[in-house]
Amino acid sequence: RVSFLPITVVVTDTNDNPPEFVKTSITTSIGETTSVGTVVATVLAIDPDSNSTVSYFVVSGATDDFSFNATSGELSVGRALCAATTASYSFSILAKDSESKVSTQSADVLISVTNVNDYKPTFAQSALTFNLSEATSAGYLITTVIATDADCEEVVTYSIVSGNTVPPTFSLNSTTGQLVLASSIDYESISTFELAIVARDDALPSSSSILSVLVNVVDENDNTPVFEEPLYDVSIKETVTVNSKVLTLSAIDADSGHNA
C-alpha cells in the first residue's frame, strides 16, 4: 500500500536583488524660461524583490538650479535658469532598496537649456534732441545711449543705421553706446542731422529697437561779409552834385540771424 501526504512549501522572498533602472540614460532639452517646479525628467528603477522599497540619490551634478525628489525620482526646476550662464546640466543618479542594496548602474540625466529671446532691447526714450555749436571740436562726447534687455545675460550692441555722412560726422561705440562727434560740423553746409541708432541683442534670432537722435547745428559768427563784386569801377561827371548816389555796395554774410 502507498499513502500520500500533501506538503505545501512556501518560499519566502528575501531582499537579495538590487534595484535596476529601466533607462540608464535620459537626455532632454528645456527653455530657460521653464517655470520653477516644473518636472523635466524622471528616473525609474525596479526591484524584483517583493518586499523592497526603492529610493534614489544624486551622486554627481547636484545643484540648486534643480530639485530632486528621492522618493519619486523626479527632477524639477529649482530656480530661474539662464542659458548664457549654464547651457547644460549633467546628473548621475543611483537607486537603493530598503536594505540599502544599491543599483549596479547609474541613471545619467543630461539637461540642455536653450535660450529664449522673450524681450527686445529697450531705450528709456524713443527720441533725443541735441543742439551742437558748429565750433564744437571733433572728439566731443554728445551722449551715451543705453538700452536694457530683460532677457538674462544678453549682450546689447549699438550702431548708426541712417543719418550719418560719408566720411562719418558721428561715431558710435558699439559696446558702450557713446556717441561722439567724429569730424567738424558746419551750419552753412548741414544744419540738422537725423540719426537712427539701433540696439540689438545677441540672441538667435536677435531682437532690436531704434532710437531717433536729432542733432541741430547752432550757427556761430565764423564767416566775414563778402562783397558781391571784387572790384567796382564807376565813372561820374565832374558836375555831379554833393550827396548824389554814385554806387550801391552789396555784401553777403554766410552766417544766419544775428550772426550775419
For each residue, the residues with C-beta under 8 A, 3 or more apart:
1:
2:
3:
4:
5:
6:
7:
8:
9:
10:
11:
12:
13: 49 50 51
14: 49
15: 49 51 52 97 98 99 101
16: 49
17: 47 48 49 52 101
18: 47 95 96 97 101 102 103 104
19: 45 46 47 52 54 95 96 97 101 103
20: 45 46 47 95 103 104 105
21: 24 43 44 45 95 103 105 106 107
22: 44 45 46
23: 26 43 44 107
24: 21 105 106 107 108
25: 107 108 110
26: 23 41 43 107 108 109 110
27: 109 110 112
28: 40 41 109 110 111 112
29: 111 112 113 114
30: 34 38 40 77 81 111 112 113 114
31: 34 113 114 116
32: 81 82 83 113 114 115 116 152
33: 81 116 118
34: 30 31 38 40 77 81
35: 38 77
36: 77 78 79 80
37: 76 77
38: 30 34 35 76 77
39: 42 74 75 76
40: 28 30 34 66 75 76 77 111
41: 26 28 74 75 109 111
42: 39 72 73 74 75
43: 21 23 26 56 73 75 93 95 107 109
44: 21 22 23 73
45: 19 20 21 22 54 56 73 95 103 107
46: 19 20 22 54
47: 17 18 19 20 52 54 97
48: 17
49: 13 14 15 16 17 52 97
50: 13
51: 13 15 98
52: 15 17 19 47 49 97 98 99 101
53: 97 98
54: 19 45 46 47 95 96 97
55: 70 71 95 96 97
56: 43 45 68 69 70 71 73 93 94 95 96
57: 70 93 94 96
58: 61 62 68 91 92 93
59: 92 93 94 106
60: 90 91 92
61: 58 89 90 91 92 109
62: 58 68 91
63: 66 78 89
64: 78 79
65: 77 78 79 81 86 89
66: 40 63 75 76 77 78 89 91 111
67: 75 76 77 78
68: 56 58 62 74 75 76 91 93
69: 56 72 73 74 75 76
70: 55 56 57 73
71: 55 56
72: 42 69
73: 42 43 44 45 56 69 70 93 95
74: 39 41 42 68 69
75: 39 40 41 42 43 66 67 68 69 91 109 111
76: 37 38 39 40 66 67 68 69
77: 30 34 35 36 37 38 40 65 66 67 81
78: 36 63 64 65 66 67
79: 36 64 65
80: 36 152
81: 30 32 33 34 65 77 86 113
82: 32 85 86 113 152 153
83: 32 86 87 113 114 115 116 152
84: 87 115 152 153 154
85: 82 152 153
86: 65 81 82 83 89 113
87: 83 84 112 113
88: 110 111 112 113
89: 61 63 65 66 86 110 111 113
90: 60 61 108 109 110 111
91: 58 60 61 62 66 68 75 108 109 110 111
92: 58 59 60 61 106 107 108 109
93: 43 56 57 58 59 68 73 106 107 108 109
94: 56 57 59 102 103 106 107
95: 18 19 20 21 43 45 54 55 56 73 102 103 107
96: 18 19 54 55 56 57 100 101 102 103
97: 15 18 19 47 49 52 53 54 55 100 101
98: 15 51 52 53
99: 15 52
100: 96 97
101: 15 17 18 19 52 96 97
102: 18 94 95 96
103: 18 19 20 21 45 94 95 96 106
104: 18 20
105: 20 21 24
106: 21 24 59 92 93 94 103
107: 21 23 24 25 26 43 45 92 93 94 95
108: 24 25 26 90 91 92 93
109: 26 27 28 41 43 61 75 90 91 92 93
110: 25 26 27 28 88 89 90 91
111: 28 29 30 40 41 66 75 88 89 90 91
112: 27 28 29 30 87 88
113: 29 30 31 32 81 82 83 86 87 88 89
114: 29 30 31 32 83
115: 32 83 84 151 203 204
116: 31 32 33 83 151
117: 120 151 154 201 203 204 205 206 207
118: 33 150 151
119: 122 149 150 151 207
120: 117 149 201 207 208 209
121: 147 148 149 156 199 200 201 207 208 209
122: 119 147 148 149 199 209
123: 126 145 146 147 199 209 211
124: 146
125: 128 211
126: 123 211 212
127: 211 212 213 214
128: 125 143 145 211 212 213 214
129: 213 214 215 216
130: 142 143 213 214 215 216
131: 215 216 218
132: 136 140 142 181 185 215 216 217 218
133: 136 217 218 220
134: 184 185 186 187 217 218 219 220 222
135: 220 222
136: 132 133 140 181 185
137: 140 181 184
138: 181 182 183 184
139: 180 181
140: 132 136 137 180 181
141: 144 178 179 180
142: 130 132 170 179 180 181 215
143: 128 130 178 179 213
144: 141 176 177 178 179
145: 123 128 158 172 177 179 197 199 211 213
146: 123 124 177
147: 121 122 123 156 158 177 199 209 211
148: 121 122 156
149: 119 120 121 122 154 156 201
150: 118 119
151: 115 116 117 118 119 154 201 203
152: 32 80 82 83 84 85
153: 82 84 85
154: 84 117 149 151 201 202 203
155: 201 202
156: 121 147 148 149 199 200 201 202
157: 174 175 199 200 202
158: 145 147 172 173 174 175 177 197 198 199 200
159: 172 174 197 198 200
160: 163 164 168 170 172 195 196 197 198
161: 196 197 198 210
162: 194 195 196
163: 160 193 194 195 196 213
164: 160 168 169 170 193 195
165: 168 169 190 193
166:
167: 182 183
168: 160 164 165 171 182 183
169: 164 165 181 182 183 185 190 193
170: 142 160 164 179 180 181 182 193 195 215
171: 168 179 180 182
172: 145 158 159 160 177 178 179 180 197
173: 158 176 177 178 180
174: 157 158 159
175: 157 158
176: 144 173
177: 144 145 146 147 158 172 173 199
178: 141 143 144 172 173
179: 141 142 143 144 145 170 171 172 195 197 213
180: 139 140 141 142 170 171 172 173
181: 132 136 137 138 139 140 142 169 170 185
182: 138 167 168 169 170 171
183: 138 167 168 169
184: 134 137 138
185: 132 134 136 169 181 189 190 217
186: 134 189 190 217
187: 134 190 191 217 218 219 220 255 256
188: 191 219 223 254 255
189: 185 186
190: 165 169 185 186 187 193 217
191: 187 188 216 217 219
192: 214 215 216 217
193: 163 164 165 169 170 190 214 215 217
194: 162 163 212 213 214 215
195: 160 162 163 164 170 179 212 213 214 215
196: 160 161 162 163 210 211 212 213
197: 145 158 159 160 161 172 179 210 211 212 213
198: 158 159 160 161 208 209 210 211
199: 121 122 123 145 147 156 157 158 177 208 209 210 211
200: 121 156 157 158 159 206 207 208
201: 117 120 121 149 151 154 155 156 206 207 208
202: 154 155 156 157 206
203: 115 117 151 154 206 207
204: 115 117
205: 117
206: 117 200 201 202 203
207: 117 119 120 121 200 201 203
208: 120 121 198 199 200 201
209: 120 121 122 123 147 198 199
210: 161 196 197 198 199
211: 123 125 126 127 128 145 147 196 197 198 199
212: 126 127 128 194 195 196 197
213: 127 128 129 130 143 145 163 179 194 195 196 197
214: 127 128 129 130 192 193 194 195
215: 129 130 131 132 142 170 192 193 194 195
216: 129 130 131 132 191 192
217: 132 133 134 185 186 187 190 191 192 193
218: 131 132 133 134 187
219: 134 187 188 191 255 256 257 259
220: 133 134 135 187 255 259
221: 255 259
222: 134 135 255
223: 188 253 254 255
224: 253
225: 251 252 253
226: 251 252 253 254
227: 230 249 250 251
228: 250 251 252
229: 232
230: 227
231:
232: 229 247 249
233:
234: 246 247
235:
236: 240 244 246
237: 240
238:
239:
240: 236 237 244 246
241: 244
242:
243:
244: 236 240 241
245: 248
246: 234 236 240
247: 232 234
248: 245
249: 227 232
250: 227 228
251: 225 226 227 228
252: 225 226 228
253: 223 224 225 226 259 260
254: 188 223 226
255: 187 188 219 220 221 222 223 259 260
256: 187 219 259 260
257: 219 260
258:
259: 219 220 221 253 255 256
260: 253 255 256 257
